[in-house]
Structure formats: structure tokens, C-alpha cells
Amino acid sequence: MASSLEDDLSCPVCCELYQDPQLLLCGHSFCRLCLDKPWATGPARTCPVCRRASPQKPVANLVLRNTCETYLREKEREKECDGEVRCSQHGEKMSLFCKTDEKVICSECRRSSHSSHRVQPLIHAVHQRKRQVKAALRPAEKALESLRHDSSRHSKLKGKIQDQVQQTERLIRKDFETFRQFLNEEEENRVAALKLEEQEKTAKVDKSVEQQVESLWDRVRDVEDELENDNVTFLQNFDSVLLRARNAAPGSELDPGALIDVAKHLGNLKYKVWEKMKDICPHYPIVLDPNTTPAGFSISENLAELRKSTQDSSPVPHHRNRIVLGSEGYTNGFHCWDVEVGDNKHWTIGVCRGTAMRNPLPDISPGNGFWGLRREGDSCHYLYSTNSRTWWNIIPRTVRVKLGQNLRQRTVSFYYASTGIMIGSIKVPDDEKLFPFLIPGEHLSAMRIPPDHVTPTVREKFNLIRRFVDVDVVFFIILLFVIIFYIALVLVLNGAKQ
């Protein structure tokens, strides 16, 4: 039936469906181009079928044109209902897949323009690529299953938070035992703050897991929906589907900020209570951040000593440079702290930007946000000048670090803590938050931040230090003026004699 109708709607000259059909006086219809070509070359206008003369200009056969258009629409609709996609060039079923050009073709395409290409049946190509997508989706499915059963890294992170809470609470209570009769209210307030942070951090972890489960489920479901598309659509979208499947798995990076801020609860705890109790408690000018403890090391309970350890104290991975940060950064003002390096022959101390810890670093240098002093055996050098070394006259066991403004520029300076003699000074950026840092050597005995001897208050001590900051520089300036004055005086006297 369809074939008979198509014959009736075909031009008798080109045997194709009518294109812009024109009606002659004899009643026959032809495509416009099928009439224009012979009439343009021949002397007389005659009907190509009955050969009758047609002196008048042919008219458009609107009924026939509309019928042809309706027939084409119905034919396309039938193709869609059959689920078959045909070649737009040859009209044949798309049954092959060209692996060379990565496109679906028909048998006529293979014979004409893909004869030398690698070709396989369409169904085989679909099966192969579906297997690839499913294989790429497998890690995401496993991660989703792991998240659902709460056995991923997030659950380890929650376990670490619980351990930190327990250990921190134990240390808080231990410090408060000495002042029990005076400190009940202070103790309960701090424990409550710790519990509140625990709830907040745990809630954030739970929310993060829930969001990742929901996001991952949506991505997995989206990719699985693509697998249900028809073969041609699936292959046309194969690259994007495969990429989405590979990118469906969540990232494994964990934010150190998700951990309990132990320094907030333990840092200078006794000193802060001492301000209320008017009693003597140790004050550490800086406290180390235990959340930056590298593998193989541990930080003491008072957050002031770094030593070797066989346990990994943090579930958050750290890079190979073993950098330990102070818990607080400084934007301005004067700050001073000592670092007991002991007999260690390899270490690095100084200040750095807080953002310098976010990514693995190829080297520790000012270009990467680090300014400091490094010891290697019996020599030392600044981080910005590895080729210029200074041999120690006196090997220090304690190095004093000063960060502050000096002659209209911000510097970090290093001193022998025992004598106050300057080792060197480095210019650092102004108005940037800089964190103290230290890097232990492989064979570390211990690195320690000794407490201040506060008399009578920390502020008065720092005011005293401020008065004598960079005495060496002031002395050098005075000496320079004396030398200049002496030279000028000698020149004047010589001129007077002549």
C-alpha cells in the first residue's frame, strides 16, 4: 500500500517524490526542475509523457505538493514508531558502527565512504561501550554503597573526631583538677563548648555524607538513564556519558577544618584561667596545631612539643615536607617565640602563609609562601638562598624568632636565645597573616616551644621586648654616624693644615 502510494506521488521523469510539482494543461504533473531542464534546451514546450504542446506557463499543483509533504511526515513518524533510525543520505537502516570515525553508518555508507575503515555491527559496539560505562561507574557505585553503610573515610573522620573529643576532654579535666574547688564553673563551660563543637562538626560530617549520597545517587541514576537510550543516541552521547560515569565518584580529599579545633580548647588553657585565678601558669607564645601533625610524629598534650611517634595522629593526609603550623597566624604587631632544637642537625623554622599548606609543594621557598632558616649539619642558610651557606660559630640549642616591623618594613629575625646575638633577618610581606612553622628532620630527638617567664603580665613583657627590639640594627646605625663624623672631621683638619 505504501509502495503504491509512493509511486503515485513520484515524478514520472526523476522517479522521486515530487519537489515543487507543476501542473500542465494536459493534466500531468512534474517537478519544477524536471520541466525547466528540457524546456530550457528544446525549441518547444511539450509534455514529457504525452508529448502534447503546453504553450501556457505551468501552475503550481498545491494539492499534490501538500499530499507529498503529508506522506513524508507520516513516513518519518512510522520510522520513529518502528524504533529504527535510517541513514539521512541513503535511507537505509543504521546497522553498523565505524570504529575509525566513531560514528553510526548504514551498509551503503560502508561501501561508499567507509570501505577501508574498521567496522563492526552496531549491536556489538553498543554492548562493548555499555560494558565500559558500567566499568567506569563501578567505583562510584562502590563509593555510594560505602557511604550508605557509613564505612567510608567520613566514618573514620567521625571516629577521629570522637577520639579527639575524648582526649581533649580528658586533658581539660586533668588541668582543671588542680583548681577543682575554684574552677567548676569554668570547667563545665569549656567542656560544654567542646561538646557543642563536637555536635557541630559531627553534624557537618553527617550533612556532608548525606549530600554526597544524594549527589552521587543523582549522578549514578543520570548515567544509568543514559544507558537506557536507543543505540544511536547512546553512541552519539557515549563520550560525555563515559566522562560523567568516570567523574561520578566523590573526591577523597578531606578538609582539616572538619576536625575539632583542639588548639581553641587546649591552647594556653592554664594561662587563660590564670588570668582569672591570679596564679602562676605556663604561657606558651605559640601553640602547635595538632591537626597539621605529619605522619610519624606526635604533638604533646600541652601542644608545645613535637616528637617522633609510631602512630598516625591524623586521618587527613599531609604532604612529604612534614610541616607543622602554629595554631594562630599574625597579621601585624610584634611577636616573639623560642624554639628548642636541641641536638638536631636538620630542621627548618620560620613563618609561612596559611594557604601554603593546602597543596603539595615542590620546595619550601618564599615563592611558595615560606620564609625561614634551615640547618643542614654544621651549616645554615635562608630558604631563599640555598647556595649561600653560613657556618655556625656557636651551634644554638634554642633559636629565638621575632616577627614584627623594623625600619618601616616587616621582617622575621633569628637570634641565639642564650646570648641575644642576631643570626639573620628576612623581609616578609606586610599585612599578610603569617603562621609560625617548623619542619623536623628525619632523626628528631624533640623540638619544643618553651613557655614564657611572665612577670607580671605577658603584655608588660612584650612591651619590654619591644623597647629593645633590633638593638643590633640601632647600634649599627649609631656606629655608622660616628664613622662618617670621624671621616668628615679628618678631612676638615687636613684641609686646615694645607
LUMBAPA-509705 format. One record per residue (C-alpha): y negated, x, z; residue in one letter. Coordinates in Angstrom, 2 decimals. Example, Ala and Ser with C-alpha at 12.3 -4.5 7.8 and 13.67 -1.06 7.14 Angstrom:
REM LUMBAPA-509705
py px pz res
4.50 12.30 7.80 A $
1.06 13.67 7.14 S $
***
This chain:
REM LUMBAPA-509705
py px pz res
0.00 0.00 0.00 M $
-2.39 2.74 0.95 A $
-1.46 4.75 -2.13 S $
-2.04 1.75 -4.46 S $
-5.44 1.06 -2.87 L $
-6.41 4.71 -3.20 E $
-5.50 4.58 -6.92 D $
-7.75 1.53 -7.39 D $
-10.59 3.39 -5.66 L $
-10.18 6.56 -7.72 S $
-12.33 7.54 -10.68 C $
-10.31 7.49 -13.95 P $
-11.94 10.79 -15.01 V $
-11.59 13.05 -11.94 C $
-8.82 11.02 -10.24 C $
-10.63 11.39 -6.90 E $
-12.25 8.73 -4.75 L $
-15.47 7.51 -6.29 Y $
-18.55 9.59 -5.47 Q $
-21.71 7.53 -6.08 D $
-19.91 5.12 -8.53 P $
-21.88 3.88 -11.58 Q $
-21.09 0.61 -13.42 L $
-21.24 0.40 -17.26 L $
-21.73 -2.73 -19.44 L $
-18.04 -2.74 -20.31 C $
-17.17 -3.19 -16.60 G $
-15.69 0.23 -15.98 H $
-16.98 2.43 -13.16 S $
-17.15 6.20 -12.92 F $
-18.56 8.88 -10.60 C $
-22.12 9.79 -11.48 R $
-21.16 13.41 -12.20 L $
-18.22 12.32 -14.35 C $
-20.67 10.45 -16.61 L $
-23.52 12.96 -16.57 D $
-21.43 15.88 -17.82 K $
-20.03 14.34 -21.08 P $
-23.19 12.35 -21.78 W $
-25.32 15.48 -21.44 A $
-23.34 17.27 -24.19 T $
-22.29 14.41 -26.50 G $
-24.51 12.66 -29.07 P $
-23.63 9.10 -28.00 A $
-23.14 7.38 -24.67 R $
-19.68 5.79 -24.68 T $
-17.28 4.65 -22.01 C $
-14.70 7.42 -21.30 P $
-11.96 4.73 -21.05 V $
-12.59 2.04 -23.71 C $
-15.00 4.09 -25.92 R $
-17.48 1.19 -26.13 R $
-21.11 2.19 -26.53 A $
-23.27 1.90 -23.43 S $
-26.89 2.12 -24.57 P $
-28.29 0.89 -21.27 Q $
-28.59 3.09 -18.20 K $
-25.64 2.56 -15.81 P $
-26.33 0.90 -12.46 V $
-25.02 1.89 -9.05 A $
-21.86 -0.02 -8.06 N $
-22.81 -0.70 -4.44 L $
-19.76 -2.83 -3.68 V $
-17.37 -0.13 -4.90 L $
-19.26 2.59 -3.03 R $
-19.12 0.63 0.25 N $
-15.43 -0.06 -0.28 T $
-14.72 3.66 -0.77 C $
-16.65 4.58 2.37 E $
-14.80 1.94 4.40 T $
-11.48 3.22 3.08 Y $
-12.33 6.81 4.11 L $
-13.30 5.70 7.62 R $
-10.07 3.78 8.03 E $
-8.08 6.74 6.78 K $
-9.71 9.07 9.31 E $
-9.06 6.56 12.08 R $
-5.38 6.43 11.10 E $
-5.18 10.22 11.29 K $
-6.62 10.19 14.77 E $
-4.19 7.49 15.87 C $
-1.27 9.50 14.47 D $
-2.35 12.48 16.62 G $
-2.36 14.76 13.59 E $
-5.27 16.93 12.57 V $
-5.38 17.78 8.90 R $
-7.00 20.66 7.14 C $
-10.54 19.82 6.12 S $
-10.12 21.92 2.98 Q $
-6.66 20.87 1.76 H $
-5.96 17.65 3.69 G $
-2.55 18.91 4.86 E $
-1.17 18.82 8.39 K $
-2.24 21.77 10.56 M $
1.18 23.15 11.42 S $
0.68 26.93 11.55 L $
-1.31 29.42 13.62 F $
-2.71 32.63 12.13 C $
-2.44 35.36 14.79 K $
-4.57 37.72 12.70 T $
-7.59 35.41 12.56 D $
-6.70 33.45 15.74 E $
-7.08 30.05 14.04 K $
-5.01 26.99 13.14 V $
-4.14 26.62 9.44 I $
-2.07 24.49 7.09 C $
0.68 25.62 4.70 S $
-1.75 25.67 1.77 E $
-4.15 27.89 3.76 C $
-1.29 30.31 4.36 R $
-0.52 30.54 0.64 R $
-4.13 30.96 -0.39 S $
-6.15 32.99 2.14 S $
-3.66 33.98 4.86 H $
-0.71 35.23 2.80 S $
-0.85 38.76 4.27 S $
-1.60 37.68 7.83 H $
0.71 37.30 10.82 R $
1.50 33.58 11.03 V $
3.66 31.61 13.45 Q $
4.47 27.91 13.92 P $
1.79 26.02 15.77 L $
4.14 24.78 18.50 I $
5.26 28.37 19.27 H $
1.66 29.55 19.55 A $
0.88 26.66 21.93 V $
3.89 27.45 24.13 H $
3.02 31.16 24.31 Q $
-0.59 30.58 25.23 R $
0.23 27.89 27.74 K $
2.50 30.38 29.43 R $
-0.37 32.90 29.51 Q $
-2.73 30.37 31.05 V $
-0.15 29.36 33.64 K $
0.50 33.02 34.50 A $
-3.23 33.64 34.84 A $
-3.52 30.56 37.03 L $
-0.69 31.62 39.35 R $
-2.83 33.85 41.66 P $
-5.32 31.02 42.07 A $
-2.53 28.60 42.92 E $
-1.11 31.04 45.47 K $
-4.57 31.53 46.98 A $
-5.02 27.78 47.12 L $
-1.68 27.36 48.85 E $
-2.55 30.16 51.25 S $
-5.90 28.56 52.07 L $
-4.24 25.21 52.64 R $
-1.81 26.71 55.13 H $
-4.56 28.76 56.82 D $
-2.81 32.08 56.24 S $
-5.41 33.90 54.16 S $
-7.85 36.60 55.17 R $
-10.08 33.94 56.59 H $
-7.49 33.18 59.21 S $
-7.34 36.92 60.03 K $
-11.10 36.87 60.27 L $
-10.94 33.96 62.69 K $
-8.34 35.86 64.70 G $
-10.65 38.88 64.83 K $
-13.49 36.65 65.98 I $
-11.25 35.33 68.74 Q $
-10.34 38.89 69.77 D $
-13.98 39.90 69.79 Q $
-14.86 36.88 71.88 V $
-12.16 37.67 74.41 Q $
-13.00 41.37 74.62 Q $
-16.74 40.76 74.76 T $
-16.35 38.13 77.43 E $
-14.19 40.49 79.47 R $
-16.80 43.26 79.24 L $
-19.61 40.88 80.08 I $
-17.77 39.71 83.16 R $
-16.92 43.31 84.12 K $
-20.61 44.30 84.03 D $
-21.57 41.26 85.98 F $
-19.04 41.86 88.77 E $
-21.32 44.45 90.38 T $
-24.12 41.91 90.69 F $
-21.99 38.80 91.25 R $
-23.98 37.28 94.10 Q $
-27.25 37.65 92.15 F $
-26.11 37.10 88.60 L $
-24.01 33.92 88.48 N $
-26.59 32.03 86.51 E $
-27.32 34.95 84.14 E $
-23.61 35.49 83.51 E $
-22.90 31.87 82.68 E $
-25.89 31.71 80.37 N $
-24.70 34.73 78.39 R $
-21.11 33.52 78.22 V $
-22.38 30.15 77.02 A $
-24.41 31.90 74.29 A $
-21.31 33.83 73.28 L $
-19.25 30.63 73.16 K $
-21.93 28.91 71.11 L $
-21.92 31.77 68.61 E $
-18.14 31.60 68.54 E $
-18.33 27.91 67.67 Q $
-20.96 28.56 65.02 E $
-19.10 31.49 63.45 K $
-15.75 29.69 63.61 T $
-17.33 26.55 62.16 A $
-18.79 28.64 59.33 K $
-15.37 30.13 58.61 V $
-13.78 26.66 58.63 D $
-16.52 25.33 56.39 K $
-16.14 28.33 54.06 S $
-12.39 27.76 53.83 V $
-12.90 24.05 53.19 E $
-15.48 24.74 50.49 Q $
-13.26 27.33 48.85 Q $
-10.27 24.98 48.93 V $
-12.34 22.23 47.33 E $
-13.91 24.57 44.77 S $
-10.61 26.23 43.95 L $
-8.86 22.89 43.63 W $
-11.54 21.67 41.23 D $
-11.23 24.84 39.12 R $
-7.43 24.68 39.08 V $
-7.47 21.00 38.19 R $
-10.05 21.62 35.47 D $
-7.86 24.29 33.86 V $
-4.75 22.13 34.20 E $
-6.61 19.28 32.48 D $
-7.30 21.62 29.56 E $
-3.55 22.23 29.26 L $
-3.05 18.53 28.53 E $
-5.31 18.58 25.46 N $
-3.87 18.35 21.98 D $
-2.60 21.59 20.49 N $
-5.50 22.28 18.18 V $
-8.16 21.58 20.80 T $
-6.26 23.71 23.31 F $
-6.05 26.66 20.92 L $
-9.67 26.30 19.91 Q $
-10.67 26.47 23.58 N $
-7.96 28.99 24.51 F $
-10.22 31.97 25.24 D $
-12.53 30.02 27.56 S $
-9.57 28.31 29.26 V $
-7.85 31.64 29.86 L $
-11.06 33.17 31.21 L $
-11.58 30.21 33.58 R $
-7.98 30.48 34.74 A $
-8.37 34.21 35.47 R $
-11.64 33.62 37.30 N $
-10.31 30.69 39.32 A $
-9.11 32.86 42.22 A $
-11.69 33.30 45.01 P $
-13.21 36.69 45.76 G $
-11.70 38.75 48.56 S $
-14.91 40.27 49.81 E $
-15.78 39.29 53.40 L $
-19.26 39.28 54.88 D $
-19.60 41.44 58.02 P $
-22.25 38.94 59.15 G $
-19.46 36.40 59.70 A $
-18.29 38.37 62.74 L $
-19.59 37.94 66.26 I $
-22.86 39.83 66.83 D $
-21.39 41.87 69.68 V $
-24.49 44.05 69.92 A $
-26.60 41.00 70.76 K $
-24.40 40.22 73.75 H $
-23.50 43.74 74.95 L $
-26.29 45.95 73.65 G $
-28.43 47.16 76.58 N $
-26.94 44.36 78.68 L $
-27.29 46.14 82.01 K $
-30.82 47.27 81.20 Y $
-31.95 43.77 80.31 K $
-30.51 42.48 83.58 V $
-32.05 45.44 85.41 W $
-35.49 44.26 84.34 E $
-34.83 41.10 86.34 K $
-32.94 42.76 89.18 M $
-35.28 45.76 89.57 K $
-32.26 48.01 89.87 D $
-31.15 51.14 88.01 I $
-29.03 50.54 84.92 C $
-28.46 52.80 81.93 P $
-30.60 52.15 78.89 H $
-29.43 53.40 75.51 Y $
-32.23 53.96 72.99 P $
-29.87 52.75 70.25 I $
-26.54 50.96 70.39 V $
-23.93 51.22 67.66 L $
-22.86 48.18 65.68 D $
-19.09 47.78 66.15 P $
-18.90 45.62 63.03 N $
-19.58 48.81 61.00 T $
-16.79 50.81 62.64 T $
-14.78 52.56 59.88 P $
-11.00 52.67 59.82 A $
-9.53 55.30 62.12 G $
-12.44 55.20 64.58 F $
-13.49 53.09 67.53 S $
-16.68 52.45 69.48 I $
-16.72 52.48 73.27 S $
-17.30 49.40 75.40 E $
-20.94 50.35 76.01 N $
-21.47 50.69 72.20 L $
-22.76 54.24 72.64 A $
-19.78 56.46 71.80 E $
-17.76 56.95 68.61 L $
-14.29 58.48 68.73 R $
-11.07 58.67 66.76 K $
-8.64 55.78 67.02 S $
-5.26 54.80 65.61 T $
-6.26 51.15 65.35 Q $
-8.37 49.48 62.69 D $
-11.05 47.71 64.66 S $
-12.43 45.57 61.86 S $
-10.88 43.30 59.19 P $
-13.89 43.91 56.95 V $
-13.19 46.83 54.56 P $
-15.53 49.83 54.69 H $
-16.05 52.47 52.06 H $
-14.97 56.08 52.26 R $
-18.22 57.52 53.71 N $
-17.40 56.38 57.30 R $
-20.98 55.32 58.05 I $
-21.71 53.81 61.48 V $
-25.03 51.97 61.88 L $
-27.18 51.30 64.86 G $
-27.39 47.62 65.71 S $
-31.16 47.43 65.23 E $
-33.49 48.53 62.44 G $
-37.09 49.66 62.81 Y $
-39.98 48.78 60.51 T $
-42.80 50.55 62.38 N $
-43.63 52.17 65.69 G $
-42.23 55.27 67.33 F $
-38.52 55.57 68.18 H $
-36.57 58.43 69.67 C $
-32.88 58.91 70.48 W $
-30.45 61.73 71.13 D $
-27.03 62.23 69.54 V $
-24.48 64.33 71.37 E $
-22.49 66.04 68.61 V $
-20.59 68.38 70.96 G $
-18.41 70.97 69.25 D $
-18.06 69.02 66.00 N $
-18.73 71.24 63.00 K $
-19.07 68.45 60.43 H $
-21.36 65.46 60.89 W $
-24.36 63.69 59.39 T $
-27.09 61.84 61.29 I $
-30.38 60.18 60.30 G $
-31.77 56.84 59.19 V $
-30.97 54.55 56.25 C $
-31.81 51.22 54.72 R $
-29.67 48.31 55.94 G $
-28.84 47.41 52.33 T $
-27.30 50.85 51.79 A $
-24.06 49.65 53.42 M $
-23.42 46.77 51.05 R $
-21.70 48.64 48.24 N $
-19.54 51.77 47.98 P $
-21.74 54.81 47.43 L $
-21.02 57.85 45.25 P $
-23.01 60.07 47.64 D $
-25.23 59.93 50.70 I $
-28.74 60.74 49.50 S $
-32.33 59.43 49.59 P $
-31.72 57.91 46.16 G $
-29.16 55.65 47.83 N $
-31.33 54.96 50.88 G $
-30.26 57.74 53.31 F $
-32.46 60.38 54.97 W $
-30.84 62.77 57.40 G $
-29.44 66.10 58.48 L $
-25.91 67.31 57.73 R $
-23.92 70.07 59.37 R $
-21.16 71.86 57.48 E $
-19.65 74.62 59.56 G $
-22.35 77.04 60.71 D $
-24.99 75.84 58.25 S $
-27.03 72.68 57.84 C $
-29.09 71.07 55.11 H $
-31.12 67.93 54.44 Y $
-29.47 65.18 52.43 L $
-31.93 65.58 49.57 Y $
-31.29 69.34 49.18 S $
-27.60 70.28 49.20 T $
-28.31 73.68 47.65 N $
-30.81 74.80 50.30 S $
-28.96 75.64 53.50 R $
-30.21 76.83 56.86 T $
-28.03 78.93 59.13 W $
-28.08 77.94 62.76 W $
-29.70 80.41 65.15 N $
-28.59 78.22 68.02 I $
-25.87 75.67 67.39 I $
-27.01 72.41 69.06 P $
-24.72 70.23 71.11 R $
-27.31 67.44 71.21 T $
-29.77 66.62 68.41 V $
-32.92 64.59 69.09 R $
-34.06 62.23 66.35 V $
-37.63 60.94 66.16 K $
-38.77 58.22 63.76 L $
-42.48 57.41 63.53 G $
-45.87 58.01 61.92 Q $
-47.11 61.59 61.61 N $
-50.38 62.53 59.90 L $
-50.59 59.22 58.01 R $
-47.02 59.36 56.80 Q $
-43.74 58.15 58.24 R $
-41.16 60.80 59.00 T $
-37.82 61.31 60.65 V $
-37.67 64.59 62.57 S $
-34.83 66.50 64.17 F $
-35.07 68.68 67.30 Y $
-32.92 70.74 69.60 Y $
-32.74 68.31 72.51 A $
-32.31 71.12 75.04 S $
-35.45 73.06 74.04 T $
-37.58 70.58 72.04 G $
-37.79 73.03 69.10 I $
-38.02 71.27 65.74 M $
-35.18 71.76 63.26 I $
-36.95 69.97 60.43 G $
-38.73 66.83 59.27 S $
-38.25 64.48 56.32 I $
-40.67 61.95 54.85 K $
-39.28 58.40 54.73 V $
-40.62 55.17 53.17 P $
-43.37 53.32 55.04 D $
-42.97 49.73 56.24 D $
-39.24 49.58 55.47 E $
-36.63 48.61 58.03 K $
-34.57 51.73 58.68 L $
-31.39 51.84 60.76 F $
-30.07 54.85 62.69 P $
-26.74 56.03 61.32 F $
-24.17 58.70 61.99 L $
-21.18 59.91 59.99 I $
-18.40 61.68 61.86 P $
-16.27 64.48 60.44 G $
-12.55 64.24 59.93 E $
-11.76 66.15 63.15 H $
-14.04 64.31 65.54 L $
-13.96 65.01 69.26 S $
-16.66 62.44 70.06 A $
-20.23 61.53 69.12 M $
-22.25 59.87 71.84 R $
-25.67 58.32 72.36 I $
-26.74 59.42 75.88 P $
-28.76 56.96 77.98 P $
-32.47 57.38 78.67 D $
-33.68 58.53 82.06 H $
-36.12 55.69 82.52 V $
-38.84 56.35 85.11 T $
-40.30 53.95 85.97 P $
-40.03 51.91 82.73 T $
-38.97 52.54 79.17 V $
-42.43 51.74 77.84 R $
-44.11 54.36 80.03 E $
-41.54 56.95 78.97 K $
-42.16 56.28 75.31 F $
-45.91 56.46 75.89 N $
-45.33 59.90 77.42 L $
-43.26 60.97 74.42 I $
-45.93 59.64 72.09 R $
-48.56 61.90 73.67 R $
-46.53 64.99 72.87 F $
-45.05 63.90 69.54 V $
-45.00 66.67 66.97 D $
-46.64 69.25 69.25 V $
-45.40 71.92 66.82 D $
-47.44 70.43 63.99 V $
-50.60 70.23 66.12 V $
-50.10 73.83 67.26 F $
-49.70 74.93 63.62 F $
-52.96 73.23 62.62 I $
-54.84 74.88 65.51 I $
-53.36 78.28 64.63 L $
-54.39 77.83 61.01 L $
-58.01 77.11 62.00 F $
-58.03 80.22 64.23 V $
-56.77 82.42 61.38 I $
-59.35 81.01 58.97 I $
-62.11 81.57 61.53 F $
-60.95 85.16 62.14 Y $
-60.90 85.95 58.41 I $
-64.38 84.48 57.95 A $
-65.69 86.49 60.90 L $
-64.23 89.72 59.49 V $
-65.85 89.08 56.11 L $
-69.21 88.43 57.73 V $
-69.03 91.64 59.79 L $
-68.05 93.70 56.76 N $
-70.94 92.24 54.82 G $
-73.35 93.09 57.63 A $
-72.17 96.74 57.71 K $
-72.70 97.14 53.99 Q $
***
